[in-house]
Amino acid sequence: MNIYLKIPVSGILPACKIPALYGALLLLAFSTAAIADVWDNLDSFSDDYQENEGIEEFIWKEGSNNLPDYPQDKNLLEVAGPPMYQNYQYLIDEKSLIVGLDGVVRYSIVIRSSGGSDNVLYDGLRCTTNQIKNYAYGITGMDDKKKFSQKKNAQWRNFRTTGATAYGLIFASNYFCDHSGVALKRDEIIQNIKYGKGEVDGLYY
């Protein structure tokens, strides 16, 4: 004999189908809760991602920096410079070139005019941020000896596109960094300088 349950909205439902209805309602409730939980997790993930934007900058720490010896001509390697300064020679001191544990490529650069006068700088370059810092510059001391003078309050700055020191983009693209923006090993950089093309076409507008 069938037992019937009267439901005001839907009419009459067989009692044997009550467990199925109860299960369906439970499944619907569970699914709704699961979907809500997924959206909550997505919102949480989005919040975490936004809070952690720029985390590389937050955790990166610059290593210690010691000034190298003043460059000697026998250790200089010619590199490409800004195309608007073709009457200048750009020369990197091979002996000074290092790649630090902090990912910074440090090097001495000699900018030599056609008249033979030199401007000497000691720089650091970051491949991950396309930035450069000038740590020191060359001077002639009271004893007529050339040496580096530490620059006060040196700051990281974006690559320049004008002026005699607009070589950061060239060095990063042609010599120092790989295609993913990571500094190459010292030997690889020297190989690029000695045997690479050093092309600058397309780097400037």
C-alpha positions as a printed Julia matrix, in Angstrom:
205×3 Matrix{Float64}:
  0.0    0.0     0.0
  1.36   3.4    -0.95
  1.65   6.15    1.64
  1.33   9.67    0.3
  2.77  12.93    1.63
  0.87  16.05    0.84
  3.01  19.02   -0.19
  1.09  22.29   -0.58
  3.12  23.58   -3.49
  3.72  20.52   -5.62
  0.76  18.36   -4.8
  1.21  14.71   -3.77
  4.59  12.96   -3.68
  5.06   9.22   -3.15
  6.61   8.46    0.22
  9.16   6.19   -1.43
 10.58   9.22   -3.19
 11.03  11.23   -0.02
 14.58   9.89    0.61
 15.55  10.75   -2.98
 14.17  14.25   -2.54
 16.01  14.63    0.77
 19.24  13.49   -0.86
 18.8   15.89   -3.74
 18.23  18.76   -1.34
 21.37  17.8     0.59
 23.37  17.6    -2.66
 22.09  21.01   -3.73
 22.99  22.53   -0.36
 26.46  20.94   -0.49
 27.07  22.16   -4.05
 25.99  25.69   -3.17
 28.33  25.73   -0.17
 31.17  24.32   -2.27
 30.72  26.97   -4.95
 30.67  29.7    -2.33
 33.85  28.25   -0.8
 35.56  28.26   -4.21
 34.69  31.91   -4.77
 35.92  32.77   -1.27
 39.21  31.03   -2.04
 39.52  32.86   -5.36
 38.92  36.17   -3.62
 41.51  35.27   -1.02
 44.02  34.26   -3.72
 43.4   37.52   -5.55
 43.95  39.51   -2.35
 47.17  37.6    -1.59
 48.43  38.15   -5.13
 47.78  41.88   -4.97
 49.47  42.12   -1.58
 52.55  40.29   -2.94
 52.96  42.3    -6.12
 56.55  43.48   -6.38
 57.75  40.84   -3.88
 61.06  40.58   -5.79
 61.81  44.17   -4.91
 60.78  43.56   -1.31
 63.05  40.6    -0.63
 66.03  41.61   -2.8
 69.04  42.9    -0.92
 72.04  44.5    -2.56
 75.37  42.91   -1.75
 78.45  44.66   -0.44
 80.48  46.68   -2.87
 84.24  47.22   -2.89
 85.84  49.58   -5.36
 88.19  47.89   -7.83
 91.63  49.04   -8.89
 91.74  51.84  -11.41
 91.52  50.47  -14.98
 94.67  49.82  -16.99
 94.68  49.93  -20.78
 95.89  46.33  -21.06
 92.66  45.09  -19.44
 90.21  47.15  -21.5
 87.68  45.52  -23.83
 85.88  47.64  -26.39
 82.09  47.51  -26.39
 79.32  49.22  -28.32
 78.22  52.61  -27.08
 75.27  54.9   -27.79
 75.02  55.47  -31.56
 74.9   59.24  -31.12
 78.37  59.09  -29.53
 80.26  57.2   -32.21
 83.24  59.5   -31.82
 83.75  58.04  -28.32
 85.26  54.7   -27.39
 83.51  52.63  -24.73
 85.85  50.26  -22.91
 85.05  47.84  -20.08
 87.78  46.83  -17.66
 87.82  43.03  -17.82
 89.6   42.75  -14.49
 86.88  44.68  -12.66
 83.92  42.81  -14.13
 82.09  40.61  -11.61
 78.61  39.13  -11.2
 77.56  39.3    -7.55
 75.42  36.87   -5.62
 72.78  39.62   -5.66
 72.6   39.36   -9.47
 74.28  42.72  -10.05
 76.86  42.98  -12.82
 79.6   45.37  -11.67
 82.25  46.8   -13.95
 84.48  49.78  -14.65
 83.75  51.65  -17.86
 86.11  54.03  -19.64
 84.52  56.55  -22.0
 87.33  57.85  -24.17
 86.92  60.86  -26.42
 88.54  61.24  -29.84
 90.99  63.64  -28.21
 92.15  60.97  -25.77
 90.54  62.24  -22.56
 88.87  59.64  -20.33
 85.77  59.62  -18.17
 85.93  56.59  -15.88
 82.98  55.19  -13.94
 82.35  52.17  -11.74
 78.8   50.91  -12.24
 76.39  48.19  -11.24
 73.65  46.9   -13.57
 70.53  44.93  -12.63
 69.1   42.76  -15.38
 65.85  42.06  -13.5
 64.83  45.71  -13.25
 66.69  47.36  -16.15
 68.44  49.71  -13.77
 71.96  51.0   -13.31
 73.85  52.57  -10.42
 77.03  54.62  -10.56
 79.08  53.71   -7.48
 82.15  55.8    -8.18
 83.96  57.95  -10.71
 87.6   58.39  -11.63
 89.66  61.29  -10.34
 93.31  62.34  -10.22
 94.54  62.69   -6.67
 96.88  65.24   -5.15
 99.72  62.82   -5.83
 98.76  62.78   -9.53
 97.63  59.17   -9.19
 94.31  58.18  -10.73
 91.81  56.49   -8.48
 88.1   56.01   -7.82
 86.11  58.36   -5.63
 83.01  56.87   -3.99
 79.81  58.58   -5.05
 77.63  59.72   -2.17
 73.98  58.65   -2.07
 74.26  56.55   -5.23
 70.82  55.45   -6.4
 69.47  52.89   -8.84
 67.97  54.56  -11.9
 66.32  53.36  -15.1
 68.41  53.04  -18.23
 68.94  56.33  -19.99
 68.24  56.75  -23.68
 70.15  59.98  -24.2
 73.59  61.25  -23.28
 77.07  59.72  -23.15
 76.07  57.34  -20.34
 73.08  55.88  -22.21
 74.78  52.5   -22.51
 72.74  50.49  -19.97
 70.3   49.1   -22.54
 73.13  48.13  -24.88
 75.09  46.36  -22.16
 72.03  44.52  -20.84
 70.75  43.43  -24.26
 74.04  42.52  -25.93
 76.41  41.46  -23.17
 75.17  41.06  -19.6
 71.66  39.56  -19.5
 69.82  36.59  -20.95
 66.43  36.81  -22.65
 64.57  36.24  -19.37
 66.27  39.17  -17.67
 68.8   37.23  -15.6
 72.49  38.11  -15.38
 74.81  35.78  -17.28
 77.94  34.27  -15.78
 81.11  36.32  -15.88
 82.76  34.09  -18.51
 79.67  34.31  -20.72
 79.67  38.09  -20.49
 83.33  38.28  -21.47
 82.66  35.94  -24.39
 79.83  38.21  -25.53
 82.08  41.25  -25.33
 85.0   39.65  -27.14
 83.1   37.73  -29.8
 79.56  39.13  -29.83
 78.35  41.55  -32.47
 77.37  44.3   -30.07
 74.59  45.49  -32.39
 72.6   48.52  -31.25
 70.12  48.8   -34.13
 66.57  49.08  -32.88
 67.52  49.84  -29.27
 66.97  53.57  -29.69
 64.18  55.53  -31.24
